[in-house]
Every structure is written in structure tokens, then in C-alpha cells.
Amino acid sequence: MTSINLHQLMEKVKKVQLFSKQAGKGVLRCRWWKEREKKKRILFHHIADIEMLELICQS
């Protein structure tokens, strides 16, 4: 099991934001990214982190 610290999460989030903007399909791309990360068994331990990711996916 791998845990991620907040700094690493923020770096990932920035990449997702950039990727989403470039792709022009933020929600789908972000959902794909989350599924891919799940398959790698990377766990987000804090609900706040997950909520932050959800907000980014919706924007």
C-alpha cells in the first residue's frame, strides 16, 4: 500500500488540471486519471484530498 503526502498530491493535481485544460474534456480525463491511479493502488487517505480532486474534476 502506498500513501501520498499532500505535496505529492498537489503536484499530481496540478498535472491533472493542466492535462484537463489541454484536453478540453476535464471531467472525462480526470475520471480516467482517478481510475488509473486506483489500479495502481494509490490511496487518498484524507477526505479533503478526495473532495479537492472531485472539485477539480467538475471545473
DSSP file (Angstrom, degrees, kcal/mol; ACC not computed):
  #  RESIDUE AA STRUCTURE BP1 BP2  ACC     N-H-->O    O-->H-N    N-H-->O    O-->H-N    TCO  KAPPA ALPHA  PHI   PSI    X-CA   Y-CA   Z-CA
    1    1 A M              0   0    0      0, 0.0     2,-0.5     0, 0.0    41,-0.1   0.000 360.0 360.0 360.0 134.5    0.0    0.0    0.0
    2    2 A T  E     -a   42   0A   0     39,-1.0    41,-1.5     2,-0.0     2,-0.3  -0.918 360.0-160.2-114.0 133.2    1.3    3.4   -0.9
    3    3 A S  E     -a   43   0A   0     -2,-0.5     2,-0.4    39,-0.1    41,-0.1  -0.843   8.5-146.0-109.4 153.1    0.5    6.6    0.8
    4    4 A I        -     0   0    0     39,-0.6    41,-0.2    -2,-0.3     2,-0.1  -0.937   9.8-135.1-117.8 135.3    0.9   10.1   -0.7
    5    5 A N     >  -     0   0    0     -2,-0.4     4,-2.2     1,-0.1     5,-0.2  -0.436  32.7-103.3 -83.0 168.8    1.8   13.2    1.1
    6    6 A L  H  > S+     0   0    0      1,-0.2     4,-2.7     2,-0.2     5,-0.2   0.861 119.2  55.4 -62.3 -38.0    0.0   16.5    0.5
    7    7 A H  H  > S+     0   0    0      1,-0.2     4,-2.1     2,-0.2    -1,-0.2   0.932 109.4  46.4 -61.1 -45.9    2.8   17.9   -1.6
    8    8 A Q  H  > S+     0   0    0      1,-0.2     4,-2.2     2,-0.2    -1,-0.2   0.900 111.8  52.1 -62.7 -40.6    2.8   15.0   -4.0
    9    9 A L  H  X S+     0   0    0     -4,-2.2     4,-2.9     1,-0.2    -2,-0.2   0.927 108.4  50.7 -61.4 -44.9   -0.9   15.1   -4.2
   10   10 A M  H  X S+     0   0    0     -4,-2.7     4,-2.5     1,-0.2    -1,-0.2   0.887 108.7  51.8 -61.8 -39.1   -0.8   18.8   -5.1
   11   11 A E  H  X S+     0   0    0     -4,-2.1     4,-1.8     2,-0.2    -1,-0.2   0.921 111.9  46.5 -62.3 -43.3    1.8   18.1   -7.8
   12   12 A K  H  X S+     0   0    0     -4,-2.2     4,-2.4     2,-0.2    -2,-0.2   0.915 110.9  52.6 -63.2 -43.5   -0.5   15.4   -9.3
   13   13 A V  H  X S+     0   0    0     -4,-2.9     4,-2.8     1,-0.2    -2,-0.2   0.904 107.2  52.1 -60.4 -42.6   -3.5   17.7   -9.1
   14   14 A K  H  X S+     0   0    0     -4,-2.5     4,-2.5     1,-0.2    -1,-0.2   0.911 109.8  49.4 -60.5 -42.0   -1.6   20.5  -11.0
   15   15 A K  H  X S+     0   0    0     -4,-1.8     4,-2.9     2,-0.2    -1,-0.2   0.902 111.0  49.6 -64.0 -40.6   -0.8   18.0  -13.7
   16   16 A V  H  X S+     0   0    0     -4,-2.4     4,-3.1     2,-0.2     5,-0.2   0.924 110.4  50.3 -64.8 -43.8   -4.4   16.9  -13.9
   17   17 A Q  H  X S+     0   0    0     -4,-2.8     4,-2.4     2,-0.2    -2,-0.2   0.938 114.2  44.4 -58.5 -47.4   -5.6   20.5  -14.1
   18   18 A L  H  X S+     0   0    0     -4,-2.5     4,-2.5     1,-0.2    -2,-0.2   0.934 115.1  47.9 -63.1 -47.4   -3.1   21.2  -16.9
   19   19 A F  H  X S+     0   0    0     -4,-2.9     4,-2.5     1,-0.2    -2,-0.2   0.906 111.7  50.7 -59.5 -44.2   -4.0   17.9  -18.7
   20   20 A S  H  X>S+     0   0    0     -4,-3.1     4,-2.1     2,-0.2     5,-0.6   0.912 111.0  47.9 -63.0 -44.1   -7.7   18.6  -18.4
   21   21 A K  H  <5S+     0   0    0     -4,-2.4    -1,-0.2    -5,-0.2    -2,-0.2   0.922 113.8  47.2 -63.4 -43.8   -7.4   22.1  -19.8
   22   22 A Q  H  <5S+     0   0    0     -4,-2.5    -2,-0.2     1,-0.2    -1,-0.2   0.889 114.3  46.7 -65.1 -39.2   -5.3   20.9  -22.7
   23   23 A A  H  <5S-     0   0    0     -4,-2.5    -1,-0.2    -5,-0.2    -2,-0.2   0.803  94.7-143.2 -74.6 -29.2   -7.7   18.0  -23.5
   24   24 A G  T  <5S+     0   0    0     -4,-2.1    -3,-0.1    -5,-0.2    -4,-0.1   0.585  82.7  86.9  75.5   8.8  -10.8   20.2  -23.3
   25   25 A K     >< +     0   0    0     -5,-0.6     4,-2.6     1,-0.1     5,-0.3  -0.460  51.2 164.6-135.5  60.6  -12.6   17.3  -21.6
   26   26 A G  H  >  +     0   0    0     -6,-0.2     4,-2.8     1,-0.2     5,-0.2   0.840  69.6  49.0 -51.1 -47.6  -11.7   17.8  -18.0
   27   27 A V  H  > S+     0   0    0      1,-0.2     4,-2.4     2,-0.2    -1,-0.2   0.944 115.1  42.5 -64.0 -49.1  -14.3   15.6  -16.4
   28   28 A L  H  > S+     0   0    0      1,-0.2     4,-2.4     2,-0.2    -1,-0.2   0.924 116.8  47.7 -63.4 -44.7  -13.7   12.5  -18.5
   29   29 A R  H  X S+     0   0    0     -4,-2.6     4,-2.4     1,-0.2    -1,-0.2   0.911 112.8  48.3 -63.8 -42.5   -9.9   12.9  -18.4
   30   30 A C  H  X S+     0   0    0     -4,-2.8     4,-2.6    -5,-0.3    -1,-0.2   0.902 110.8  51.0 -65.6 -40.3   -9.9   13.4  -14.6
   31   31 A R  H  X S+     0   0    0     -4,-2.4     4,-2.4    -5,-0.2    -1,-0.2   0.914 110.4  49.7 -62.3 -42.6  -12.1   10.3  -14.2
   32   32 A W  H  X S+     0   0    0     -4,-2.4     4,-2.4     1,-0.2    -2,-0.2   0.913 110.3  50.9 -60.6 -43.4   -9.8    8.3  -16.3
   33   33 A W  H  X S+     0   0    0     -4,-2.4     4,-2.5     1,-0.2    -2,-0.2   0.911 109.9  49.1 -61.2 -44.7   -6.8    9.5  -14.2
   34   34 A K  H  X S+     0   0    0     -4,-2.6     4,-2.4     1,-0.2    -1,-0.2   0.914 111.2  49.6 -63.8 -42.3   -8.5    8.6  -11.0
   35   35 A E  H  X S+     0   0    0     -4,-2.4     4,-2.0     1,-0.2    -1,-0.2   0.917 111.0  50.1 -61.6 -42.8   -9.4    5.1  -12.3
   36   36 A R  H  X S+     0   0    0     -4,-2.4     4,-1.1     1,-0.2    -2,-0.2   0.909 111.0  48.6 -62.2 -43.2   -5.8    4.6  -13.4
   37   37 A E  H  <>S+     0   0    0     -4,-2.5     5,-1.8     1,-0.2     3,-0.3   0.881 108.0  55.3 -65.1 -37.7   -4.4    5.7  -10.0
   38   38 A K  H ><5S+     0   0    0     -4,-2.4     3,-2.0     1,-0.2    -1,-0.2   0.909 103.6  54.7 -60.0 -42.4   -6.9    3.3   -8.3
   39   39 A K  H 3<5S+     0   0    0     -4,-2.0    -1,-0.2     1,-0.3    -2,-0.2   0.809 103.7  55.0 -63.2 -29.4   -5.5    0.5  -10.3
   40   40 A K  T 3<5S-     0   0    0     -4,-1.1    -1,-0.3    -3,-0.3    -2,-0.2   0.469 114.8-122.6 -79.6  -0.9   -2.0    1.4   -9.0
   41   41 A R  T < 5 +     0   0    0     -3,-2.0   -39,-1.0     1,-0.2     2,-0.6   0.826  55.5 156.5  61.3  35.0   -3.5    1.0   -5.5
   42   42 A I  E   < -a    2   0A   0     -5,-1.8     2,-0.4   -41,-0.1    -1,-0.2  -0.830  28.9-152.8 -88.8 123.0   -2.5    4.6   -4.5
   43   43 A L  E     -a    3   0A   0    -41,-1.5     2,-0.8    -2,-0.6   -39,-0.6  -0.803  15.0-147.0-105.3 136.1   -4.9    5.6   -1.7
   44   44 A F        -     0   0    0     -2,-0.4     6,-0.1     1,-0.1   -41,-0.1  -0.883  17.2-172.9 -95.5 111.4   -6.0    9.0   -0.8
   45   45 A H        +     0   0    0     -2,-0.8     2,-0.5   -41,-0.2    -1,-0.1   0.741  60.2  69.7 -81.1 -22.7   -6.4    8.8    2.9
   46   46 A H    >>  -     0   0    0      1,-0.1     4,-1.6     2,-0.0     3,-0.7  -0.846  68.1-147.0-106.9 128.9   -8.0   12.2    3.6
   47   47 A I  H 3> S+     0   0    0     -2,-0.5     4,-2.9     1,-0.3     5,-0.2   0.855 100.6  61.6 -57.4 -36.1  -11.5   13.0    2.5
   48   48 A A  H 3> S+     0   0    0      1,-0.2     4,-2.3     2,-0.2    -1,-0.3   0.894 102.6  50.6 -58.4 -40.5  -10.4   16.6    2.0
   49   49 A D  H <> S+     0   0    0     -3,-0.7     4,-2.1     2,-0.2    -1,-0.2   0.914 111.4  47.6 -63.7 -42.8   -8.0   15.5   -0.7
   50   50 A I  H  X S+     0   0    0     -4,-1.6     4,-2.5     2,-0.2    -2,-0.2   0.911 111.4  50.4 -65.3 -42.9  -10.6   13.4   -2.4
   51   51 A E  H  X S+     0   0    0     -4,-2.9     4,-2.6     1,-0.2    -1,-0.2   0.893 108.6  52.7 -61.7 -39.9  -13.1   16.3   -2.3
   52   52 A M  H  X S+     0   0    0     -4,-2.3     4,-2.0    -5,-0.2    -1,-0.2   0.918 110.0  48.1 -61.5 -43.7  -10.4   18.6   -3.8
   53   53 A L  H  X S+     0   0    0     -4,-2.1     4,-2.2     1,-0.2    -2,-0.2   0.903 110.4  52.1 -63.0 -42.3   -9.9   16.2   -6.6
   54   54 A E  H  X S+     0   0    0     -4,-2.5     4,-1.8     1,-0.2    -2,-0.2   0.916 108.4  51.0 -60.8 -43.8  -13.7   16.0   -7.2
   55   55 A L  H  X S+     0   0    0     -4,-2.6     4,-1.3     1,-0.2    -1,-0.2   0.908 110.1  49.5 -60.6 -42.3  -13.9   19.8   -7.4
   56   56 A I  H  < S+     0   0    0     -4,-2.0     3,-0.2     1,-0.2    -1,-0.2   0.888 108.2  53.9 -64.6 -38.7  -11.1   19.9   -9.9
   57   57 A C  H  < S+     0   0    0     -4,-2.2    -1,-0.2     1,-0.2    -2,-0.2   0.862 110.4  46.8 -62.7 -35.2  -12.9   17.2  -12.0
   58   58 A Q  H  <        0   0    0     -4,-1.8    -1,-0.2     1,-0.2    -2,-0.2   0.722 360.0 360.0 -81.3 -21.2  -16.1   19.2  -12.1
   59   59 A S     <        0   0    0     -4,-1.3    -1,-0.2    -3,-0.2    -2,-0.2   0.494 360.0 360.0 -77.1 360.0  -14.4   22.5  -13.0
